[in-house]
Amino acid sequence: MKKNKILSMALAAAILVPAIVAPIKAEAEVVSPFKDVSKNSPYYEIIHEMRDRHIISGYENGEFRSTEVITRKHAAALVNRAVKLPVKKKFVAFKDVSPKNAFFNDIKKLQQAGIFEPDAKGKLNPNQPITRAEMAKVLTIAFDLKVKVDLDFMDVPKTHPSSKYIQALYSNGITTGNYGFYEPDKPVTRAHYAVFLYRLLHMNDPIDPSKPAERIRGQFANFTAEQLETNSTMVAEAMAHMLRQKVTESPADYLITDVLEDGWREMYPAGHSLGQMAKENILYLKRFAKKDSTEEAILDKWLQGDFSQVTKDYEDLQIISDPEYGNCAVCDRTYNIRTKRAEEHFVRTIYGEEGLQRHREQWGTK
């Protein structure tokens, strides 16, 4: 059992997702693009949309400089342009931000909104890079995000001062992490800040039935559309990840937050790449499955609510996505189907109450 738990932990760690995902395709031709942002960049459309909405700007020479870090003063300006901030606190001037500073008004707005606070010396340090942890606080308060899923990144324990802000970003699909890590002390680049703002501004967009099926926001984030289109094993791999909701190496009624008798437990920290077993995700993967393939047949079966062969489905998908899967002579693979109680607990833990409601509505498990 202990070997199986180590395997589960390794699997969970191996499938955690990177922070930024490429958009599928441009819907309109970009006018006057930045000369240093390639059309092949995963941020191409996002950066230019944020520019055209007058939230970000470039340099006089026509460059955007995607990899440059964002300072605190610039972060304040971008957020103040993107959203109307509430006034929650009386203004307290920072000792190192003069009224003559070009960013004075932006910084004032964030201070009054309860986002920026003077340090022990009464300073803001406006020219210092903003970290990913600080960015989480800025965006969570500015966009009034609520924590929907109580999961922690491996490098952000609950004792971390920005834990709840980071949870809020994650559980609203704004960040997905980097293989289970959030990297809270890492500075934010101009490109990444544009992407976070883009996701926030589009997080409540209504679904357009005329457009191709889209995955649930924040899920399957390590499988870009380009990868799914060009790599024949990626669809099967994504499907196998989704099936972890129903298939487990642990006892069928095991709750993933509980510790097993041998002291181990399944690990699904924030930043997971698992996609919920939901119709949106099934339809999304069908866009990339080859016609008359095993993957297409399984997806069609799931779409009809037929999960009667999920352990076989899981093994078939593992074999497709990993040619070495069936060559392990020492592997002890025993798969169980989660009970209704265990599956609902899994869904609530990973995807929150919204995910559980979606699960019950779609599969009639109320």
Steps between C-alpha positions, in 0.01 A plus 500: 500500500780738586647454151161585354473815709845613388388439143183702559702785643741490209214495254331793668824696492575402141170627365492837668471789262706794379391853567401629159300340221500589133177628349364284221494740203471867428144600416596830336808639333716699738555857378847653548644218712797554729811426298649277772189286556501216249181361350620165635500633855234341722425851627469671161122560495477557875769769510350689209146481635621648829675772302192575290295528820752764620603291801860440397727696270831451328813704452558783253712274280205264446612230742302338779790329683307199623769366732560821693374489856210711623571749777253580775420838351433349157286225654294771670451685172388191308246394762365853537440508124334158495248530784326767710640465849291556814605751765530306824767690692602857571795604289839471667791636296808287439826668594664397173214592263485872431181663366716589200555131425327406172348197678387685813129480422515130407685417820258712703204309356653164596582624849145621554369166375697319771748344258820695559612571855804692629783282629658548843678809370188643337624418151362319195823444304318576173794411278541152645374204293164366612511135601245234410381497863454879501327479163255246643397747769466785250280303261292318762397822674465704181268246336335389826585133447370236741677181601309210343742212562712459813812354337858608562793512265797302629701821556212702650389351834194633679732700727624706205368859524372484140352149524135604466573743219683230306219252569255754362699536177529124462141409581368755250718360220724808479821313584578131469847493649818340375499124560344538843700807598389863495845660544368785721827693519563503126455838328218538247584574137308742278367213287378297796333800660315565175382138496373513858307820428362348181371197688341716767326725251363196315424275796126565488459504124181317394542183298452557128320194359623584149862452602681166534473324834736638764644334808392617841710802588822408681489129411722296266730798514812304405343377177499779246273478199806480275633200695166324486482559126852386417588233758296184456553385859397823672124445478532158664726645770252779575214247513694279743560801724127578495421141593688534830171640627352152471796260515738460793771269626369563852195328652180584313351700788820684587462879541800674348548731799529206743823330605517130417602230746858502372528874563471609137226681317430596142641841415313748284645841588387816327631524149362159397450425133207269559191602309166434662293222344259753356323530167685821414835324534386187314376710208823700503716187471273365225616792286846343490429126507560326168192375319414134577779484761486326838508842662198621302304186586573537871412871500169425325426237760575738786291772342203265520569443869640149452779451754455124536853416380709778647782278629540346153471847345773623732741221408425535128572872518820445696624256237423748219671791676797302637644217283698375801195471722448128438869410526538544876567156649514623862205740499211407727204664330161446657234755412175558684195701403431776750171475683245778454602646836871488415449646153288789625756568770770501230303744285424734790862496617654561157233709327302654787127532551449625144665186370286279721183674387607455137572132566159438653311693234674330208501144623180495708669419829301730729 
